[in-house]
Amino acid sequence: MGCGKTMQLLQVAFNYEERGHQVCVIKPKTDTKNGTKLLTRIGPERETDFCFDKKTDLFEKIAQDFAGVACVLIDEAQFLTPAQVDQLMQITIQLDIPVMAYGLRLNFRLEDGGFEGATRLLQIAHDIEELKTICECGRKATCNCRFLDGKLVLDGPDVLIDDGTTEIEYRALCPACVEKYKKKGA
């Protein structure tokens, strides 16, 4: 969406590591862009410690392979399953490891039901911080919008990542600009 979620995650990782602490940085396999790396629009990047799928037991994986870390950082957290979100809570409780999850709250249709992981995170998170970004018009952007070949689309699968045949773009827009694009497409 371009609001700096991944950049913020990398900054947190850097801060921990600068002070001599180890972190575990993960992302879902659903996010196929950039392979196992996290990339930002402004340059910084990092290899993840592992990528997970919907069947991965995150509590088990962290307990077994990363129990000594100071923090678990998750990019694209909207792709978590509700069960995995509950596993993250158990990491904070049983392993006493802070977990910071970065992701979208709503899908491109502006519905919370599209990302079950995001919905569950909002239900049980200890703390929620909104990262703000700016619409192309200069107002606060609150909508994550999908464009296919330059045209706003309001329907389709929740997950659609570059397939090499269609130009897929996600833009952060304010509600007024979403309406402008809707009218333009009509």
Phi and psi restraints in degrees (value plus and minus 20) as a CYANA .aco file:
   2 GLY   PHI      67.5   107.5
   2 GLY   PSI       8.5    48.5
   3 CYS   PHI    -122.7   -82.7
   3 CYS   PSI     -22.8    17.2
   4 GLY   PHI      77.7   117.7
   4 GLY   PSI       0.4    40.4
   5 LYS   PHI     -81.2   -41.2
   5 LYS   PSI     -69.4   -29.4
   6 THR   PHI     -87.5   -47.5
   6 THR   PSI     -58.2   -18.2
   7 MET   PHI     -81.7   -41.7
   7 MET   PSI     -61.8   -21.8
   8 GLN   PHI     -83.2   -43.2
   8 GLN   PSI     -63.4   -23.4
   9 LEU   PHI     -78.8   -38.8
   9 LEU   PSI     -66.4   -26.4
  10 LEU   PHI     -84.4   -44.4
  10 LEU   PSI     -55.0   -15.0
  11 GLN   PHI     -85.5   -45.5
  11 GLN   PSI     -62.9   -22.9
  12 VAL   PHI     -82.6   -42.6
  12 VAL   PSI     -64.8   -24.8
  13 ALA   PHI     -79.1   -39.1
  13 ALA   PSI     -65.1   -25.1
  14 PHE   PHI     -79.9   -39.9
  14 PHE   PSI     -65.2   -25.2
  15 ASN   PHI     -80.3   -40.3
  15 ASN   PSI     -64.6   -24.6
  16 TYR   PHI     -81.5   -41.5
  16 TYR   PSI     -69.3   -29.3
  17 GLU   PHI     -88.3   -48.3
  17 GLU   PSI     -52.7   -12.7
  18 GLU   PHI     -81.9   -41.9
  18 GLU   PSI     -47.6    -7.6
  19 ARG   PHI    -116.2   -76.2
  19 ARG   PSI      -7.8    32.2
  20 GLY   PHI      67.0   107.0
  20 GLY   PSI      -7.7    32.3
  21 HIS   PHI    -119.5   -79.5
  21 HIS   PSI     129.1   169.1
  22 GLN   PHI    -115.6   -75.6
  22 GLN   PSI     119.6   159.6
  23 VAL   PHI    -140.1  -100.1
  23 VAL   PSI     143.5   183.5
  24 CYS   PHI    -138.7   -98.7
  24 CYS   PSI      96.9   136.9
  25 VAL   PHI    -129.1   -89.1
  25 VAL   PSI     104.6   144.6
  26 ILE   PHI    -154.5  -114.5
  26 ILE   PSI     140.3   180.3
  27 LYS   PHI    -170.0  -130.0
  27 LYS   PSI     139.9   179.9
  28 PRO   PHI     -95.9   -55.9
  28 PRO   PSI     128.6   168.6
  29 LYS   PHI     -85.0   -45.0
  29 LYS   PSI     -41.3    -1.3
  30 THR   PHI     -76.7   -36.7
  30 THR   PSI     -53.6   -13.6
  31 ASP   PHI    -102.9   -62.9
  31 ASP   PSI      68.6   108.6
  32 THR   PHI    -103.6   -63.6
  32 THR   PSI     -33.8     6.2
  33 LYS   PHI     -88.4   -48.4
  33 LYS   PSI     117.8   157.8
  34 ASN   PHI      48.8    88.8
  34 ASN   PSI      -3.8    36.2
  35 GLY   PHI      39.9    79.9
  35 GLY   PSI    -145.0  -105.0
  36 THR   PHI    -115.7   -75.7
  36 THR   PSI     -13.0    27.0
  37 LYS   PHI    -114.4   -74.4
  37 LYS   PSI     133.0   173.0
  38 LEU   PHI    -122.7   -82.7
  38 LEU   PSI     105.7   145.7
  39 LEU   PHI    -141.0  -101.0
  39 LEU   PSI     127.6   167.6
  40 THR   PHI    -133.9   -93.9
  40 THR   PSI     141.5   181.5
  41 ARG   PHI     -85.2   -45.2
  41 ARG   PSI     -46.1    -6.1
  42 ILE   PHI    -122.2   -82.2
  42 ILE   PSI     -13.5    26.5
  43 GLY   PHI     106.0   146.0
  43 GLY   PSI     -71.2   -31.2
  44 PRO   PHI     -76.3   -36.3
  44 PRO   PSI     125.3   165.3
  45 GLU   PHI    -165.8  -125.8
  45 GLU   PSI     147.0   187.0
  46 ARG   PHI    -181.2  -141.2
  46 ARG   PSI     123.7   163.7
  47 GLU   PHI     -97.4   -57.4
  47 GLU   PSI     119.2   159.2
  48 THR   PHI     -97.9   -57.9
  48 THR   PSI     141.4   181.4
  49 ASP   PHI     -98.1   -58.1
  49 ASP   PSI     -54.3   -14.3
  50 PHE   PHI    -186.3  -146.3
  50 PHE   PSI     138.0   178.0
  51 CYS   PHI    -130.3   -90.3
  51 CYS   PSI     124.4   164.4
  52 PHE   PHI    -140.4  -100.4
  52 PHE   PSI     137.1   177.1
  53 ASP   PHI    -134.2   -94.2
  53 ASP   PSI    -197.4  -157.4
  54 LYS   PHI     -84.6   -44.6
  54 LYS   PSI     -39.6     0.4
  55 LYS   PHI    -112.0   -72.0
  55 LYS   PSI     -29.6    10.4
  56 THR   PHI     -87.6   -47.6
  56 THR   PSI     108.5   148.5
  57 ASP   PHI    -106.6   -66.6
  57 ASP   PSI      82.6   122.6
  58 LEU   PHI     -86.8   -46.8
  58 LEU   PSI     -55.1   -15.1
  59 PHE   PHI     -82.3   -42.3
  59 PHE   PSI     -68.8   -28.8
  60 GLU   PHI     -80.8   -40.8
  60 GLU   PSI     -65.2   -25.2
  61 LYS   PHI     -83.7   -43.7
  61 LYS   PSI     -66.3   -26.3
  62 ILE   PHI     -87.7   -47.7
  62 ILE   PSI     -64.8   -24.8
  63 ALA   PHI     -80.0   -40.0
  63 ALA   PSI     -58.6   -18.6
  64 GLN   PHI     -99.5   -59.5
  64 GLN   PSI     -63.4   -23.4
  65 ASP   PHI    -131.3   -91.3
  65 ASP   PSI     -34.9     5.1
  66 PHE   PHI    -158.2  -118.2
  66 PHE   PSI       7.8    47.8
  67 ALA   PHI     -81.3   -41.3
  67 ALA   PSI     -42.8    -2.8
  68 GLY   PHI    -112.1   -72.1
  68 GLY   PSI     -14.8    25.2
  69 VAL   PHI     -95.2   -55.2
  69 VAL   PSI     138.0   178.0
  70 ALA   PHI    -105.5   -65.5
  70 ALA   PSI     -40.4    -0.4
  71 CYS   PHI    -185.1  -145.1
  71 CYS   PSI     127.7   167.7
  72 VAL   PHI    -129.1   -89.1
  72 VAL   PSI     107.8   147.8
  73 LEU   PHI    -138.3   -98.3
  73 LEU   PSI     107.6   147.6
  74 ILE   PHI    -140.8  -100.8
  74 ILE   PSI     105.5   145.5
  75 ASP   PHI    -117.5   -77.5
  75 ASP   PSI     132.1   172.1
  76 GLU   PHI      35.6    75.6
  76 GLU   PSI      26.6    66.6
  77 ALA   PHI     -85.4   -45.4
  77 ALA   PSI     -35.4     4.6
  78 GLN   PHI     -82.6   -42.6
  78 GLN   PSI     -39.7     0.3
  79 PHE   PHI    -107.0   -67.0
  79 PHE   PSI     -20.2    19.8
  80 LEU   PHI     -85.5   -45.5
  80 LEU   PSI     134.4   174.4
  81 THR   PHI    -107.2   -67.2
  81 THR   PSI     139.6   179.6
  82 PRO   PHI     -76.1   -36.1
  82 PRO   PSI     -58.4   -18.4
  83 ALA   PHI     -83.2   -43.2
  83 ALA   PSI     -58.8   -18.8
  84 GLN   PHI     -87.5   -47.5
  84 GLN   PSI     -55.2   -15.2
  85 VAL   PHI     -82.4   -42.4
  85 VAL   PSI     -62.3   -22.3
  86 ASP   PHI     -83.9   -43.9
  86 ASP   PSI     -55.7   -15.7
  87 GLN   PHI     -83.8   -43.8
  87 GLN   PSI     -57.6   -17.6
  88 LEU   PHI     -83.5   -43.5
  88 LEU   PSI     -59.1   -19.1
  89 MET   PHI     -81.4   -41.4
  89 MET   PSI     -60.0   -20.0
  90 GLN   PHI     -87.0   -47.0
  90 GLN   PSI     -51.4   -11.4
  91 ILE   PHI     -81.5   -41.5
  91 ILE   PSI     -63.0   -23.0
  92 THR   PHI     -88.7   -48.7
  92 THR   PSI     -55.9   -15.9
  93 ILE   PHI    -101.2   -61.2
  93 ILE   PSI     -75.6   -35.6
  94 GLN   PHI    -101.9   -61.9
  94 GLN   PSI     -55.3   -15.3
  95 LEU   PHI    -118.5   -78.5
  95 LEU   PSI     -28.8    11.2
  96 ASP   PHI      36.2    76.2
  96 ASP   PSI      22.5    62.5
  97 ILE   PHI    -134.6   -94.6
  97 ILE   PSI     103.7   143.7
  98 PRO   PHI     -83.8   -43.8
  98 PRO   PSI     124.1   164.1
  99 VAL   PHI    -143.5  -103.5
  99 VAL   PSI     108.8   148.8
 100 MET   PHI    -141.0  -101.0
 100 MET   PSI     101.0   141.0
 101 ALA   PHI    -133.3   -93.3
 101 ALA   PSI     110.9   150.9
 102 TYR   PHI    -137.3   -97.3
 102 TYR   PSI     105.3   145.3
 103 GLY   PHI    -194.2  -154.2
 103 GLY   PSI    -195.4  -155.4
 104 LEU   PHI    -107.1   -67.1
 104 LEU   PSI     127.9   167.9
 105 ARG   PHI    -107.6   -67.6
 105 ARG   PSI     -57.8   -17.8
 106 LEU   PHI    -145.8  -105.8
 106 LEU   PSI     133.8   173.8
 107 ASN   PHI    -101.3   -61.3
 107 ASN   PSI    -198.9  -158.9
 108 PHE   PHI     -88.6   -48.6
 108 PHE   PSI     -36.2     3.8
 109 ARG   PHI    -106.3   -66.3
 109 ARG   PSI     -18.1    21.9
 110 LEU   PHI      46.6    86.6
 110 LEU   PSI      14.8    54.8
 111 GLU   PHI    -136.7   -96.7
 111 GLU   PSI     122.4   162.4
 112 ASP   PHI    -101.7   -61.7
 112 ASP   PSI     -40.5    -0.5
 113 GLY   PHI     -89.2   -49.2
 113 GLY   PSI     -31.8     8.2
 114 GLY   PHI     -92.6   -52.6
 114 GLY   PSI     -48.4    -8.4
 115 PHE   PHI    -141.9  -101.9
 115 PHE   PSI      73.7   113.7
 116 GLU   PHI     -80.6   -40.6
 116 GLU   PSI     -54.8   -14.8
 117 GLY   PHI     -84.2   -44.2
 117 GLY   PSI     -62.2   -22.2
 118 ALA   PHI     -84.3   -44.3
 118 ALA   PSI     -62.0   -22.0
 119 THR   PHI     -80.3   -40.3
 119 THR   PSI     -65.8   -25.8
 120 ARG   PHI     -86.8   -46.8
 120 ARG   PSI     -58.8   -18.8
 121 LEU   PHI     -79.9   -39.9
 121 LEU   PSI     -63.5   -23.5
 122 LEU   PHI     -84.2   -44.2
 122 LEU   PSI     -50.4   -10.4
 123 GLN   PHI     -92.9   -52.9
 123 GLN   PSI     -55.6   -15.6
 124 ILE   PHI    -139.3   -99.3
 124 ILE   PSI     -21.3    18.7
 125 ALA   PHI     -81.3   -41.3
 125 ALA   PSI     121.2   161.2
 126 HIS   PHI     -91.7   -51.7
 126 HIS   PSI     -53.0   -13.0
 127 ASP   PHI    -169.6  -129.6
 127 ASP   PSI     121.9   161.9
 128 ILE   PHI    -149.7  -109.7
 128 ILE   PSI     107.3   147.3
 129 GLU   PHI    -143.2  -103.2
 129 GLU   PSI     108.6   148.6
 130 GLU   PHI    -108.3   -68.3
 130 GLU   PSI     109.2   149.2
 131 LEU   PHI    -113.6   -73.6
 131 LEU   PSI     104.4   144.4
 132 LYS   PHI    -114.5   -74.5
 132 LYS   PSI     126.7   166.7
 133 THR   PHI    -158.0  -118.0
 133 THR   PSI     152.8   192.8
 134 ILE   PHI    -131.7   -91.7
 134 ILE   PSI     116.3   156.3
 135 CYS   PHI     -91.6   -51.6
 135 CYS   PSI     144.4   184.4
 136 GLU   PHI     -80.9   -40.9
 136 GLU   PSI     -41.9    -1.9
 137 CYS   PHI    -107.6   -67.6
 137 CYS   PSI     -29.2    10.8
 138 GLY   PHI      84.0   124.0
 138 GLY   PSI     -31.9     8.1
 139 ARG   PHI    -101.6   -61.6
 139 ARG   PSI     151.2   191.2
 140 LYS   PHI     -85.9   -45.9
 140 LYS   PSI     109.0   149.0
 141 ALA   PHI    -110.0   -70.0
 141 ALA   PSI     110.5   150.5
 142 THR   PHI    -146.2  -106.2
 142 THR   PSI     -24.2    15.8
 143 CYS   PHI    -135.6   -95.6
 143 CYS   PSI     111.1   151.1
 144 ASN   PHI    -115.6   -75.6
 144 ASN   PSI      87.7   127.7
 145 CYS   PHI    -132.0   -92.0
 145 CYS   PSI     120.2   160.2
 146 ARG   PHI    -118.6   -78.6
 146 ARG   PSI     114.4   154.4
 147 PHE   PHI    -142.9  -102.9
 147 PHE   PSI     111.9   151.9
 148 LEU   PHI    -133.8   -93.8
 148 LEU   PSI     102.6   142.6
 149 ASP   PHI      28.2    68.2
 149 ASP   PSI      22.6    62.6
 150 GLY   PHI      62.8   102.8
 150 GLY   PSI     -20.7    19.3
 151 LYS   PHI    -131.6   -91.6
 151 LYS   PSI     113.3   153.3
 152 LEU   PHI     -81.8   -41.8
 152 LEU   PSI     111.7   151.7
 153 VAL   PHI    -141.4  -101.4
 153 VAL   PSI     121.8   161.8
 154 LEU   PHI    -138.4   -98.4
 154 LEU   PSI     -10.7    29.3
 155 ASP   PHI    -164.1  -124.1
 155 ASP   PSI     140.7   180.7
 156 GLY   PHI     113.0   153.0
 156 GLY   PSI    -196.9  -156.9
 157 PRO   PHI     -87.1   -47.1
 157 PRO   PSI     131.2   171.2
 158 ASP   PHI     -82.2   -42.2
 158 ASP   PSI     -59.3   -19.3
 159 VAL   PHI    -127.4   -87.4
 159 VAL   PSI      99.7   139.7
 160 LEU   PHI    -166.0  -126.0
 160 LEU   PSI      86.7   126.7
 161 ILE   PHI    -134.9   -94.9
 161 ILE   PSI     129.1   169.1
 162 ASP   PHI     -55.1   -15.1
 162 ASP   PSI     100.1   140.1
 163 ASP   PHI    -124.0   -84.0
 163 ASP   PSI     -18.4    21.6
 164 GLY   PHI      65.1   105.1
 164 GLY   PSI     -30.2     9.8
 165 THR   PHI    -130.4   -90.4
 165 THR   PSI     -49.0    -9.0
 166 THR   PHI    -140.7  -100.7
 166 THR   PSI     118.4   158.4
 167 GLU   PHI     -96.5   -56.5
 167 GLU   PSI      91.1   131.1
 168 ILE   PHI    -126.2   -86.2
 168 ILE   PSI     105.8   145.8
 169 GLU   PHI    -157.2  -117.2
 169 GLU   PSI     121.4   161.4
 170 TYR   PHI    -133.9   -93.9
 170 TYR   PSI     111.0   151.0
 171 ARG   PHI    -146.4  -106.4
 171 ARG   PSI     123.1   163.1
 172 ALA   PHI    -108.0   -68.0
 172 ALA   PSI      99.7   139.7
 173 LEU   PHI    -149.7  -109.7
 173 LEU   PSI     137.2   177.2
 174 CYS   PHI    -103.6   -63.6
 174 CYS   PSI     142.3   182.3
 175 PRO   PHI     -77.7   -37.7
 175 PRO   PSI     -55.9   -15.9
 176 ALA   PHI     -83.9   -43.9
 176 ALA   PSI     -61.1   -21.1
 177 CYS   PHI     -91.6   -51.6
 177 CYS   PSI     -52.2   -12.2
 178 VAL   PHI     -79.7   -39.7
 178 VAL   PSI     -65.9   -25.9
 179 GLU   PHI     -82.2   -42.2
 179 GLU   PSI     -59.0   -19.0
 180 LYS   PHI     -80.3   -40.3
 180 LYS   PSI     -66.6   -26.6
 181 TYR   PHI     -87.1   -47.1
 181 TYR   PSI     -55.5   -15.5
 182 LYS   PHI     -80.4   -40.4
 182 LYS   PSI     -66.5   -26.5
 183 LYS   PHI     -85.2   -45.2
 183 LYS   PSI     -57.6   -17.6
 184 LYS   PHI     -82.3   -42.3
 184 LYS   PSI     -57.5   -17.5
 185 GLY   PHI     -99.3   -59.3
 185 GLY   PSI     -36.1     3.9
